[in-house]
Amino acid sequence: GESVGLHLPTLSVQEGDNSIINCAYSNSASDYFIWYKQESGKGPQFIIDIRSNMDKRQGQRVTVLLNKTVKHLSLQIAATQPGDSAVYFCAERVHGNEKLTFGTGTRLTIIP
Amino acid sequence: GAGVSQSPSNKVTEKGKDVELRCDPISGHTALYWYRQSLGQGLEFLIYFQGNSAPDKSGLPSDRFSAERTGGSVSTLTIQRTQQEDSAVYLCASSPLGPSSTDTQYFGPGTRLTVL
């Protein structure tokens, strides 16, 4: 089976509850942030993004919050479903730089 | 429409052998990226192409790694004289324009490389 993520931070949430996944980023010059979802055996899938001139952005069942003062990013998932179980990565990018720098990820498990 | 595809999906090789990993980006996407994901780690940027050019190769771990892109489409990542520490999932992504925009990068399923 998939063994990626044995050392990842984990979060277990009851189905139907809300979940919050946190990420601390490192570069104060980063101006663009993305959350990705990675299911076992698949590549990362884009969830939502936010630019540094915003502090909140909402999508379908997901909200991203950005606190530039403390360099903190969070992903809120409302009314979690079994299909939300995955590893979630935040990524940051400095304007004009091609590199996305990824965090180590958080494994979210939804308890039925 | 078709997403990013990668081949092979799994590759097992012996230490010292060369391997080639292939990426087919989404049609029309100008930018193409290679990342490596080691066990229990996040994604590590390797190289990016804008068209057929690779402006920044500094993410490549060693001179055993090389990549090319032809016709602004397919890309090949080559690892020569593979070592056990090269074992990882190699992910390819593409985006319509390039990194200076806020284009979403669309990822392929990856190639899992195991070096024995």
Chai-1 contact restraints between the chains, C-beta under 6 A:
chainA,res_idxA,chainB,res_idxB,connection_type,confidence,min_distance_angstrom,max_distance_angstrom,comment,restraint_id
A,V4,B,L39,contact,1.0,0.0,6.0,A-B,restraint_1
A,L6,B,G40,contact,1.0,0.0,6.0,A-B,restraint_2
A,H7,B,G40,contact,1.0,0.0,6.0,A-B,restraint_3
A,Y32,B,T102,contact,1.0,0.0,6.0,A-B,restraint_4
A,K42,B,P109,contact,1.0,0.0,6.0,A-B,restraint_5
A,G43,B,L91,contact,1.0,0.0,6.0,A-B,restraint_6
A,G43,B,F107,contact,1.0,0.0,6.0,A-B,restraint_7
A,G43,B,G108,contact,1.0,0.0,6.0,A-B,restraint_8
A,G43,B,P109,contact,1.0,0.0,6.0,A-B,restraint_9
A,G43,B,G110,contact,1.0,0.0,6.0,A-B,restraint_10
A,P44,B,F107,contact,1.0,0.0,6.0,A-B,restraint_11
A,F46,B,T104,contact,1.0,0.0,6.0,A-B,restraint_12
A,F89,B,G42,contact,1.0,0.0,6.0,A-B,restraint_13
A,G96,B,S100,contact,1.0,0.0,6.0,A-B,restraint_14
A,E98,B,Y48,contact,1.0,0.0,6.0,A-B,restraint_15
A,E98,B,D56,contact,1.0,0.0,6.0,A-B,restraint_16
A,E98,B,P99,contact,1.0,0.0,6.0,A-B,restraint_17
A,K99,B,F45,contact,1.0,0.0,6.0,A-B,restraint_18
A,F102,B,G42,contact,1.0,0.0,6.0,A-B,restraint_19
A,F102,B,L43,contact,1.0,0.0,6.0,A-B,restraint_20
A,G103,B,G42,contact,1.0,0.0,6.0,A-B,restraint_21
A,T104,B,G42,contact,1.0,0.0,6.0,A-B,restraint_22
A,G105,B,G42,contact,1.0,0.0,6.0,A-B,restraint_23
